[in-house]
């Protein structure tokens, strides 16, 4: 657990990592990017939470579903303490699953409309007294 990380630090770190995933694709193949600016909190424990967010981008290139999942995995797999894999989901095709320290995680895949969707969750952190776990941040 990360006692010193704040909600805003956790959100900023997670969004920066989301952008690094997008940057792993050739810029001429990324037609549009939309990064969520608000997310909700999930509980890690009685007093710890994760900020959840995500990024979506449309591919103009001809990468396959598997190529996309492998590129998402490759964007973060070299970091110490991280694990990643491509899983073949029954109804969703190849899906990238990346786990980092203290709950940090990313799941991504490509749909039929060439939209890459990355769902993310930050490291676990403790809320300050003036923050509610039920608000959007």
C-alpha positions in Angstrom: 0.0 0.0 0.0 1.1 3.5 -0.6 0.4 5.7 2.5 2.0 8.8 1.0 0.3 8.8 -2.5 -2.7 11.2 -2.8 -5.7 10.7 -5.0 -4.5 13.3 -7.4 -1.0 11.8 -7.7 -2.6 8.4 -8.3 -4.8 9.8 -11.0 -2.0 11.7 -12.7 0.3 8.6 -12.7 -2.4 6.4 -14.1 -3.3 8.9 -16.9 0.4 9.3 -17.8 0.7 5.5 -18.1 -2.5 5.5 -20.3 -0.8 8.0 -22.6 2.4 5.9 -22.8 0.2 3.0 -24.1 -1.2 5.3 -26.8 2.4 6.5 -27.6 3.4 2.8 -28.2 1.4 2.9 -31.4 2.8 4.7 -34.5 1.3 8.3 -34.5 0.2 8.0 -38.1 -2.0 5.0 -37.1 -3.8 6.7 -34.2 -6.7 8.7 -35.7 -8.3 10.0 -32.5 -7.7 9.8 -28.7 -10.2 10.4 -25.9 -8.9 10.1 -22.3 -11.4 10.1 -19.5 -10.9 13.1 -17.3 -13.1 11.8 -14.5 -13.2 8.5 -12.8 -14.7 6.8 -9.8 -13.1 5.1 -6.9 -12.9 1.4 -6.1 -12.1 0.0 -2.7 -8.8 -1.8 -2.2 -9.4 -2.3 1.6 -11.3 -0.7 4.4 -9.3 2.6 4.1 -7.6 2.4 0.6 -9.0 3.2 -2.8 -8.1 3.1 -6.5 -9.0 5.8 -9.1 -10.4 4.2 -12.2 -10.2 5.7 -15.6 -9.4 4.9 -19.2 -8.5 6.0 -22.6 -9.9 5.1 -26.0 -8.3 5.6 -29.4 -9.2 4.8 -33.0 -6.6 3.1 -35.1 -6.2 4.0 -38.8 -3.7 1.3 -39.5 -4.2 -2.4 -40.1 -2.9 -4.0 -36.9 -4.7 -7.2 -35.9 -6.5 -7.7 -32.6 -3.5 -9.7 -31.4 -1.0 -7.1 -32.5 -2.9 -4.4 -30.6 -3.0 -6.5 -27.4 0.7 -7.3 -27.7 1.6 -3.6 -28.2 -0.5 -2.6 -25.1 1.4 -5.3 -23.1 4.7 -4.2 -24.6 4.2 -0.6 -23.6 4.5 -1.4 -19.9 5.9 -4.9 -19.5 9.6 -3.8 -19.1 8.9 -1.9 -15.9 10.2 -3.6 -12.6 7.5 -5.3 -10.6 5.0 -5.5 -13.5 3.4 -8.5 -15.1 1.5 -8.7 -18.3 -0.1 -11.2 -20.7 -2.4 -11.5 -23.7 -5.4 -13.6 -22.9 -7.9 -14.9 -25.5 -11.3 -14.1 -24.1 -14.2 -16.2 -25.4 -16.3 -13.3 -26.7 -13.8 -10.4 -26.8 -10.8 -11.7 -28.7 -7.2 -11.1 -27.5 -7.1 -8.9 -24.5 -4.1 -7.3 -22.9 -3.9 -7.5 -19.1 -1.1 -5.6 -17.3 -0.6 -5.4 -13.5 1.7 -3.1 -11.7 2.6 -2.4 -8.1 0.0 -1.7 -5.4 -3.0 -2.6 -7.6 -2.1 -0.5 -10.7 -3.7 -2.2 -13.7 -4.7 -1.9 -17.3 -6.9 -4.0 -19.5 -7.2 -3.3 -23.3 -8.5 -4.6 -26.5 -9.6 -3.7 -30.0 -13.2 -3.8 -31.2 -14.6 -4.3 -34.7 -14.8 -0.5 -35.3 -11.0 -0.3 -34.8 -11.5 1.4 -31.3 -8.9 0.4 -28.7 -10.3 0.6 -25.2 -8.0 0.7 -22.2 -9.6 0.5 -18.7 -7.3 1.5 -15.9 -7.0 1.4 -12.1 -4.5 3.4 -10.1 -2.3 2.3 -7.2 -4.1 2.0 -3.9 -4.1 5.1 -1.8 -5.7 6.7 1.3 -8.3 9.5 0.8 -7.8 12.7 2.6 -10.5 13.7 5.2 -12.2 16.1 2.8 -12.6 13.5 0.0 -15.6 11.2 -0.4 -15.2 7.7 -1.9 -18.6 8.2 -3.6 -17.6 11.3 -5.6 -16.1 11.4 -9.2 -12.6 12.7 -9.5 
